[in-house]
Amino acid sequence: MPLSQRYRRNPEFVFRQIADEMILVPIKQKVGDLGCLYSLNATAGRIWDLLDGTEDLAAIRDALASEFDIGEEDLTEHLLTFVEQLKEIEAVTEVTPQAATGREAVNPP
């Protein structure tokens, strides 16, 4: 996946921080289905926060590089892997610019 791609969080997922734990929860699942709770580390939580559709993955990587002490190669690998995992659970959608109209289109997962 190219770093020029942009992604937006799926509004059917909510992010909660409880004490030191960060959790991603799909709100369309049954409440009792605890298998659908995703625990995030600090880097993943920040990536989730930055996936608002306004910045491409390269800009997100650069923002993370200024906040975390992780090498660029490792950071890129972690970012791409996490975004791929988010795509698999349909927690993000790709945002593609429409050059002709200047508007954005969201590609479904």
C-alpha positions in Angstrom: 0.0 0.0 0.0 1.5 3.3 -1.0 2.2 6.0 1.6 0.3 8.5 -0.6 -3.1 6.9 0.3 -5.4 8.5 2.8 -7.8 6.7 5.2 -10.7 7.7 7.3 -11.9 6.1 10.5 -15.1 4.2 10.2 -17.7 6.0 12.5 -19.0 2.5 13.5 -15.9 2.1 15.6 -15.2 4.1 18.8 -12.0 4.6 20.6 -11.8 4.8 24.3 -8.9 5.3 26.7 -9.5 3.8 30.1 -6.6 4.5 32.5 -3.5 3.4 30.6 -5.4 1.1 28.2 -6.7 2.2 24.7 -9.5 0.2 23.2 -11.1 0.2 19.8 -14.7 -1.1 19.8 -17.1 -1.7 16.9 -20.5 -0.3 17.9 -22.5 -2.5 15.5 -21.5 -5.8 17.2 -23.4 -7.4 20.0 -22.5 -6.0 23.4 -21.6 -9.3 24.8 -19.1 -10.1 22.0 -15.8 -9.4 23.8 -13.9 -10.9 20.9 -14.5 -7.6 19.1 -12.6 -5.4 21.5 -9.2 -4.3 20.2 -6.5 -3.2 22.6 -4.1 -0.6 21.1 -0.6 0.4 22.2 0.4 4.1 22.3 1.6 4.2 18.7 -1.5 2.4 17.3 -3.7 4.7 19.4 -2.0 7.8 17.9 -2.3 6.3 14.4 -6.0 5.8 14.9 -6.3 9.4 16.1 -4.5 10.7 12.9 -6.6 8.6 10.5 -9.2 11.4 9.8 -8.9 11.4 6.0 -7.1 14.7 5.8 -3.5 13.4 5.7 -1.8 10.7 3.7 0.1 7.9 5.3 3.4 9.6 4.6 2.3 12.7 6.6 1.0 10.4 9.4 4.4 8.6 9.5 6.2 12.0 9.7 3.9 13.1 12.5 4.6 9.9 14.4 8.3 10.2 13.8 8.3 13.5 15.7 6.4 12.0 18.6 7.9 8.5 19.0 11.5 7.3 19.2 11.2 4.8 16.4 13.3 4.5 13.2 11.6 5.5 9.9 11.8 2.1 8.4 10.3 0.4 11.5 7.7 3.1 11.8 6.6 2.7 8.2 6.3 -1.0 8.6 4.2 -0.6 11.8 2.0 2.0 10.2 1.3 0.0 7.1 0.7 -3.2 9.0 -1.7 -1.6 11.4 -3.6 0.2 8.6 -3.9 -3.2 6.8 -5.3 -4.7 10.0 -7.8 -1.9 10.3 -8.8 -2.4 6.7 -9.4 -6.2 7.4 -11.9 -5.4 10.2 -13.4 -2.6 8.2 -12.4 0.0 10.7 -11.1 2.4 8.0 -12.0 3.4 4.5 -9.7 4.7 1.8 -10.3 8.3 0.8 -9.4 9.2 -2.8 -9.3 12.7 -4.2 -11.4 13.3 -7.3 -9.2 15.5 -9.4 -11.9 16.6 -11.8 -14.3 17.9 -9.2 -12.0 18.7 -6.3 -14.2 16.6 -4.1 -13.3 13.4 -2.2 -14.8 10.0 -2.7 -14.7 7.3 0.0 -14.0 3.8 -1.2 -15.9 1.2 0.8 -13.8 -1.5 2.4 
